[in-house]
Amino acid sequence: MEPLLTSFVAAALAEWGAKSQLLVLALAARYRRPLPILLGIALAAIANSLIAAYAGALIHDRVPLRALALLTALALLFAGVEGLFPAKRKPMGEGWRVGPFVTAACCFFLLEFGDRTQFVTAAISARFDAFALAGAGAAAGILLSSAPAALIGPQLEKAVPLRAIRIGAAILFLIAAFLVAINALRLV
């Protein structure tokens, strides 16, 4: 259960105020149909999370436990540093005419591929050797953080302090990275 909860919390925190949430806001403003947008995001999040978790499972048996802990610390450090910089809107899917489900699924998949959430999910999967739990937790966390953007739309930016949440989550990631690294190096 630890990899499920860890990847869920990490993914949910990593996505707040990130470029993927800005994409969901733009899709919500364009289509005004949250259900197909959320279903497309769910499909893309599951695919991305399972790819990352599978990559982590592949390296689990090939890398020593201390190195996996350091990999986790590095992933958390990456997530923290990236969270300190503001996300910029990227024009994706603006000219597409395939509907909100396909647009959300394709754009979200492409935008999230290689993102900090995938890196953290791979590290958690490798650390705990829990492909399915890490993937499921990350996908659920991504969907949880995307839901308010899809449901509320552009008003989310006015109602919720996204910048403060993004920076707070980044600081939490940096603290976690420090603690995991200290533990992995056995400095405490």
RADASUL-V843008 format. One record per residue. N is the residue number from 1. RES is the residue in one small letter. PHI is phi in whole degrees, 0 to 359 (NA if undefined). OMEGA is omega in whole degrees, 0 to 359 (NA if undefined). Layout:
n: [N	N]
res: [RES	RES]
phi: [PHI	PHI]
omega: [OMEGA	OMEGA]
This chain:
n: [1	2	3	4	5	6	7	8	9	10	11	12	13	14	15	16	17	18	19	20	21	22	23	24	25	26	27	28	29	30	31	32	33	34	35	36	37	38	39	40	41	42	43	44	45	46	47	48	49	50	51	52	53	54	55	56	57	58	59	60	61	62	63	64	65	66	67	68	69	70	71	72	73	74	75	76	77	78	79	80	81	82	83	84	85	86	87	88	89	90	91	92	93	94	95	96	97	98	99	100	101	102	103	104	105	106	107	108	109	110	111	112	113	114	115	116	117	118	119	120	121	122	123	124	125	126	127	128	129	130	131	132	133	134	135	136	137	138	139	140	141	142	143	144	145	146	147	148	149	150	151	152	153	154	155	156	157	158	159	160	161	162	163	164	165	166	167	168	169	170	171	172	173	174	175	176	177	178	179	180	181	182	183	184	185	186	187	188]
res: [m	e	p	l	l	t	s	f	v	a	a	a	l	a	e	w	g	a	k	s	q	l	l	v	l	a	l	a	a	r	y	r	r	p	l	p	i	l	l	g	i	a	l	a	a	i	a	n	s	l	i	a	a	y	a	g	a	l	i	h	d	r	v	p	l	r	a	l	a	l	l	t	a	l	a	l	l	f	a	g	v	e	g	l	f	p	a	k	r	k	p	m	g	e	g	w	r	v	g	p	f	v	t	a	a	c	c	f	f	l	l	e	f	g	d	r	t	q	f	v	t	a	a	i	s	a	r	f	d	a	f	a	l	a	g	a	g	a	a	a	g	i	l	l	s	s	a	p	a	a	l	i	g	p	q	l	e	k	a	v	p	l	r	a	i	r	i	g	a	a	i	l	f	l	i	a	a	f	l	v	a	i	n	a	l	r	l	v]
phi: [NA	299	294	297	292	297	290	298	295	299	292	297	289	294	275	291	77	276	297	292	291	294	297	298	300	295	294	295	292	285	262	54	224	294	297	296	295	295	294	296	295	300	299	294	294	297	298	296	292	291	298	295	295	294	300	296	295	295	270	304	280	260	233	296	301	298	293	295	295	293	298	297	298	295	296	294	298	301	297	293	295	296	291	284	259	294	283	246	294	245	286	233	71	292	264	287	232	252	98	291	294	293	298	297	297	292	296	294	300	294	291	276	294	82	282	301	296	294	296	294	298	298	295	293	298	293	295	259	51	224	305	292	292	294	295	294	297	295	299	295	295	296	295	299	282	274	302	299	294	287	280	269	76	301	293	300	297	274	274	235	283	301	296	295	295	299	290	299	296	298	295	299	297	295	296	298	299	298	294	294	294	300	294	294	276	56	271	241]
omega: [181	178	178	181	181	180	177	182	181	181	180	179	184	185	181	179	180	183	178	178	175	176	180	176	180	178	179	178	183	188	182	178	187	184	178	177	180	177	176	178	179	179	180	180	178	180	181	182	179	175	180	180	178	177	177	179	179	183	183	183	184	186	179	185	179	178	176	177	177	175	177	177	179	178	178	177	178	180	180	181	179	180	179	181	182	177	178	178	177	180	180	173	184	181	183	179	183	178	186	182	182	179	180	182	183	182	181	179	181	182	183	183	181	180	181	180	178	180	179	179	178	180	179	178	179	183	185	184	185	183	185	182	179	179	180	179	180	180	179	178	178	181	179	182	179	184	180	179	180	184	183	179	185	179	181	181	179	186	186	178	185	181	180	178	180	180	177	178	178	179	177	177	180	177	179	178	179	182	179	180	178	179	181	179	179	178	179	NA]
